[in-house]
């Protein structure tokens, strides 16, 4: 099973856990959206996009993601 170690930008987000499965990462992703009108769009992206795309989006937002095999 692949796990993802997620480190948020400093002082930006308090994480419930820092190591997540793909499912947990997909569930976490839309929680970051602050605009209520955009949450459903990003929730759908989290469900349908590849995990690599989600990791890239998180990295663009300043997150550090380490893949653990």
BALOBA-1460 file (C-alpha; in Angstrom, 3 decimals):
// residues 69
<rec num="1" residu="x" x="0.000" y="0.000" z="0.000"/>
<rec num="2" residu="x" x="1.252" y="3.456" z="-0.892"/>
<rec num="3" residu="x" x="1.090" y="6.067" z="1.836"/>
<rec num="4" residu="x" x="1.562" y="9.807" z="1.537"/>
<rec num="5" residu="x" x="3.399" y="11.862" z="4.157"/>
<rec num="6" residu="x" x="1.909" y="15.348" z="4.013"/>
<rec num="7" residu="x" x="3.588" y="18.416" z="5.462"/>
<rec num="8" residu="x" x="1.547" y="21.639" z="5.177"/>
<rec num="9" residu="x" x="2.962" y="25.099" z="4.598"/>
<rec num="10" residu="x" x="4.196" y="26.495" z="7.919"/>
<rec num="11" residu="x" x="1.404" y="27.857" z="10.075"/>
<rec num="12" residu="x" x="-1.204" y="27.358" z="7.379"/>
<rec num="13" residu="x" x="-3.179" y="24.209" z="8.232"/>
<rec num="14" residu="x" x="-3.395" y="22.033" z="11.309"/>
<rec num="15" residu="x" x="-3.306" y="18.425" z="10.167"/>
<rec num="16" residu="x" x="-5.300" y="15.671" z="11.868"/>
<rec num="17" residu="x" x="-2.686" y="13.216" z="10.633"/>
<rec num="18" residu="x" x="0.418" y="13.567" z="8.532"/>
<rec num="19" residu="x" x="0.509" y="10.131" z="6.895"/>
<rec num="20" residu="x" x="-2.474" y="9.272" z="4.704"/>
<rec num="21" residu="x" x="-3.692" y="6.592" z="2.346"/>
<rec num="22" residu="x" x="-4.826" y="7.609" z="-1.128"/>
<rec num="23" residu="x" x="-8.455" y="7.562" z="0.064"/>
<rec num="24" residu="x" x="-7.648" y="9.794" z="3.036"/>
<rec num="25" residu="x" x="-5.707" y="12.201" z="0.826"/>
<rec num="26" residu="x" x="-8.667" y="12.416" z="-1.587"/>
<rec num="27" residu="x" x="-10.990" y="13.166" z="1.355"/>
<rec num="28" residu="x" x="-8.579" y="15.761" z="2.774"/>
<rec num="29" residu="x" x="-8.089" y="17.679" z="-0.470"/>
<rec num="30" residu="x" x="-11.548" y="19.369" z="-0.718"/>
<rec num="31" residu="x" x="-11.408" y="20.389" z="2.957"/>
<rec num="32" residu="x" x="-8.739" y="22.924" z="1.995"/>
<rec num="33" residu="x" x="-11.120" y="24.920" z="-0.205"/>
<rec num="34" residu="x" x="-12.298" y="28.041" z="1.590"/>
<rec num="35" residu="x" x="-14.810" y="29.274" z="-1.010"/>
<rec num="36" residu="x" x="-18.131" y="27.465" z="-0.337"/>
<rec num="37" residu="x" x="-19.130" y="27.863" z="-3.999"/>
<rec num="38" residu="x" x="-16.037" y="25.922" z="-5.090"/>
<rec num="39" residu="x" x="-16.111" y="22.999" z="-2.634"/>
<rec num="40" residu="x" x="-18.265" y="20.699" z="-4.796"/>
<rec num="41" residu="x" x="-16.089" y="21.296" z="-7.863"/>
<rec num="42" residu="x" x="-12.910" y="20.406" z="-5.953"/>
<rec num="43" residu="x" x="-14.595" y="17.458" z="-4.248"/>
<rec num="44" residu="x" x="-15.397" y="16.059" z="-7.698"/>
<rec num="45" residu="x" x="-11.809" y="16.695" z="-8.836"/>
<rec num="46" residu="x" x="-10.536" y="14.848" z="-5.760"/>
<rec num="47" residu="x" x="-12.705" y="11.861" z="-6.651"/>
<rec num="48" residu="x" x="-11.972" y="11.736" z="-10.390"/>
<rec num="49" residu="x" x="-8.479" y="13.145" z="-10.994"/>
<rec num="50" residu="x" x="-5.413" y="10.946" z="-10.748"/>
<rec num="51" residu="x" x="-3.652" y="10.878" z="-7.400"/>
<rec num="52" residu="x" x="-0.579" y="12.308" z="-9.140"/>
<rec num="53" residu="x" x="-2.617" y="15.364" z="-10.177"/>
<rec num="54" residu="x" x="-3.876" y="15.849" z="-6.614"/>
<rec num="55" residu="x" x="-0.335" y="15.607" z="-5.256"/>
<rec num="56" residu="x" x="0.771" y="18.199" z="-7.836"/>
<rec num="57" residu="x" x="-2.053" y="20.564" z="-6.767"/>
<rec num="58" residu="x" x="-1.042" y="20.205" z="-3.130"/>
<rec num="59" residu="x" x="2.591" y="20.888" z="-3.990"/>
<rec num="60" residu="x" x="1.540" y="24.034" z="-5.871"/>
<rec num="61" residu="x" x="-0.181" y="25.109" z="-2.650"/>
<rec num="62" residu="x" x="3.071" y="24.774" z="-0.723"/>
<rec num="63" residu="x" x="2.568" y="21.270" z="0.700"/>
<rec num="64" residu="x" x="5.459" y="18.839" z="0.824"/>
<rec num="65" residu="x" x="4.385" y="15.321" z="-0.150"/>
<rec num="66" residu="x" x="6.571" y="12.264" z="0.337"/>
<rec num="67" residu="x" x="5.454" y="8.918" z="-1.064"/>
<rec num="68" residu="x" x="6.048" y="6.030" z="1.314"/>
<rec num="69" residu="x" x="6.044" y="2.522" z="-0.170"/>
